[in-house]
Amino acid sequence: MPQWEDEGILISLRPYQDHAALASVLTAHHGRHAGLVRSLRRAPLVGSLVDAQWRGRLSEHLGNYQLEPRQVFAAPIFAAPLRLLCLQCVCAMIDVGLPERASDERFYLQTKAFFSKLEDEHWLSFYALWELAFIETLGFGLDLAACALTGVRENLAYISPRTGRAVTREAARPWARRLLPLPALFLLGEPTGALDTDWDQALRGLQTTGYFLHYRALEGAPARIHQARRQLIRRLRRAPSPQGHTQSPAA
């Protein structure tokens, strides 16, 4: 009888028959893996870090889970609706977008690291960077190393929606309106430290990742997934920046 133990993040939980539930867990070494839990009431909260034990009669069977919560990532942000909605969107996109049982430890660690930073004041920057990593994991990585037209590595400012390659501000002038913004956040790979600047950069980054999510990586995904993300973006655009200033409607 095949069985394994792994660390994971519970990304979805749905009622199944009587009092059981169908759980989907993003695991460190077994990918996104589904299984049954005996009691919906006793199951951990979605978005929790868990110790997972899976057992099935055959490896290809659905199998059964025993999930022990280790950390509830949602607990510190219950009073922060935007951050909580962001966590829920991430779980939903993973549940729909990732192929089942395809191991990707690097992406698992990126997701775990992001959830641990939802309390951080720069959480929106980390979310935009997570979406960039998600797109790459799904096979639609962006090429930000150099300008697609000139080969220059400096002054990169746009991304081609067709190729996903970077373009400098000068080379893009004739087609700038057709291109997507390339925020400095994506080139640096981390927040700058200035809250208002980072918030604006993250919104611009989400405009770009949103295009590749909706039209490439998650094309054909259930409408509810796209609607959930659009709701998050709308609320982010209406929200005041960390310093209380009005936001740019870039995303």
Residue pairs with C-beta under 8 A, 6 or more apart in sequence:
1 55
1 56
1 57
2 55
2 56
2 58
2 59
2 63
3 53
3 54
3 55
3 56
4 30
4 53
4 54
5 51
5 52
5 53
5 54
6 27
6 28
6 29
6 30
6 52
6 54
7 27
7 28
7 49
7 50
7 51
7 52
7 70
8 25
8 26
8 27
8 28
8 30
8 33
8 49
8 50
8 52
8 108
9 25
9 26
9 47
9 48
9 49
9 50
9 73
9 91
9 108
9 111
9 112
9 115
10 23
10 24
10 25
10 43
10 44
10 45
10 46
10 47
10 48
10 50
10 67
11 24
11 25
11 26
11 32
11 46
11 47
11 91
11 92
11 94
11 95
12 22
12 23
12 24
12 46
12 91
12 92
12 95
13 21
13 22
13 23
13 24
13 37
13 40
13 43
13 46
14 21
14 22
15 21
15 22
15 40
16 22
16 36
19 38
19 39
19 40
19 41
20 36
20 37
20 38
20 39
20 40
21 36
21 37
21 39
21 40
21 43
22 34
22 35
22 36
23 34
23 35
23 36
23 37
23 43
23 65
23 67
24 32
24 33
24 34
24 95
25 32
25 33
25 34
25 35
25 50
25 52
25 65
25 67
26 32
26 94
26 98
26 108
26 111
27 33
27 52
27 108
28 105
28 108
28 109
29 103
29 105
30 54
30 101
30 103
31 98
31 99
31 100
31 101
31 102
31 103
31 104
32 94
32 95
32 98
32 99
32 100
32 101
32 102
33 52
33 54
33 100
33 101
34 62
34 100
35 54
35 56
35 62
35 63
35 64
35 65
36 62
36 63
36 64
36 65
37 43
37 64
37 65
37 66
37 67
38 64
43 67
44 50
44 67
44 68
44 69
44 72
45 69
45 72
45 74
46 74
46 88
46 91
47 72
47 73
47 74
47 87
47 88
47 91
47 115
48 69
48 70
48 71
48 72
48 73
48 74
49 69
49 70
49 71
49 72
49 73
49 112
49 115
50 67
50 68
50 69
50 70
51 67
51 68
51 70
52 65
52 66
52 67
53 65
53 66
53 67
54 63
54 64
54 65
55 63
55 64
56 62
56 63
56 64
57 63
73 87
73 115
73 116
73 118
74 84
74 87
76 118
76 119
77 83
77 84
77 87
77 118
77 119
78 84
81 235
82 232
82 235
82 236
82 239
83 118
83 119
83 123
85 228
85 231
85 232
85 235
86 118
86 123
86 127
86 232
87 115
87 118
88 228
89 228
89 229
89 232
90 111
90 114
90 115
90 127
90 130
92 224
92 225
92 228
93 134
93 213
93 218
93 225
93 229
94 111
94 134
96 218
96 221
96 222
96 225
97 134
97 138
97 217
97 218
97 221
98 104
98 107
98 137
98 138
104 137
107 133
107 134
107 137
110 130
110 133
111 130
114 126
114 127
114 129
114 130
117 123
117 126
118 126
120 126
121 195
121 242
122 191
122 195
122 198
124 198
124 199
124 202
124 203
124 236
125 185
125 190
125 191
125 198
125 199
125 201
125 202
126 191
127 202
127 206
128 183
128 185
128 186
128 201
128 202
128 205
128 206
128 209
129 185
129 186
129 189
129 190
129 205
131 205
131 206
131 209
131 210
131 213
132 142
132 186
132 205
132 209
134 209
134 213
134 217
135 141
135 142
135 209
135 212
135 213
135 216
135 217
136 142
138 217
138 218
139 217
140 164
140 212
140 216
140 217
141 164
142 159
142 164
142 165
142 166
142 186
142 212
143 163
143 164
143 165
143 166
144 156
144 159
144 166
144 182
144 186
144 187
145 153
145 166
146 152
146 153
146 156
146 166
147 153
147 156
147 166
147 167
147 168
147 171
148 160
148 163
148 165
148 166
148 167
149 167
149 168
149 171
150 168
150 171
152 168
152 171
154 168
155 168
155 169
155 170
156 166
156 167
156 168
156 169
156 182
156 187
157 167
157 168
157 169
157 172
157 181
157 182
158 166
158 167
158 168
158 169
158 172
158 176
158 179
158 180
158 181
158 182
159 165
159 166
159 167
159 179
159 180
159 181
159 182
159 208
160 167
160 179
160 180
161 178
161 179
161 180
161 211
161 212
161 215
164 212
166 182
167 179
167 182
169 176
172 179
180 207
180 208
180 211
181 204
181 205
181 207
181 208
181 250
182 208
183 201
183 202
183 204
183 205
183 208
184 192
184 201
185 191
185 192
185 198
185 201
185 202
185 204
185 205
186 205
186 208
191 198
192 198
192 201
195 241
195 242
195 243
196 241
196 242
196 243
196 245
199 241
199 242
199 247
200 241
200 247
200 248
200 250
203 236
203 237
203 247
203 248
203 250
203 251
204 248
204 250
204 251
206 233
206 236
206 251
207 250
207 251
210 229
210 233
210 251
213 229
214 226
218 225
218 226
233 251
236 247
236 251
237 247
237 249
237 251
238 247
239 247
240 246
240 247
241 247
